[in-house]
Amino acid sequence: MKDGQGETAFICAKCGIPLEKTDTKFEYLKHEFSHPIRRCPSCGQAFIPEELATGKMLDVETMLEDK
């Protein structure tokens, strides 16, 4: 199923409502970065796609741990 923007619609397993793309802050070792991800507007559950987890998040983690 596609949403209004032509992207795949994701549904919250807990609430049963569509996830909405929102800018979300992540913190690791007291450093923050933000990235738009899908979250449930009701309970806040987030969907982190594999490419974000193995891409930008891994890059930030590696950079901070090497310091």
Secondary structure in CASP SS format (residue, H / E / C, confidence):
PFRMAT SS
TARGET T0000
AUTHOR 0000-0000-0000
METHOD secondary structure of the structure
MODEL  1
M C 1.00
K E 1.00
D C 1.00
G C 1.00
Q C 1.00
G C 1.00
E C 1.00
T E 1.00
A C 1.00
F C 1.00
I E 1.00
C C 1.00
A C 1.00
K C 1.00
C C 1.00
G C 1.00
I C 1.00
P E 1.00
L C 1.00
E E 1.00
K E 1.00
T E 1.00
D E 1.00
T E 1.00
K E 1.00
F E 1.00
E E 1.00
Y E 1.00
L C 1.00
K C 1.00
H E 1.00
E E 1.00
F E 1.00
S E 1.00
H E 1.00
P E 1.00
I E 1.00
R E 1.00
R E 1.00
C C 1.00
P C 1.00
S C 1.00
C C 1.00
G C 1.00
Q C 1.00
A E 1.00
F E 1.00
I C 1.00
P C 1.00
E H 1.00
E H 1.00
L H 1.00
A H 1.00
T C 1.00
G C 1.00
K H 1.00
M H 1.00
L H 1.00
D H 1.00
V H 1.00
E H 1.00
T H 1.00
M H 1.00
L H 1.00
E H 1.00
D C 1.00
K C 1.00
END
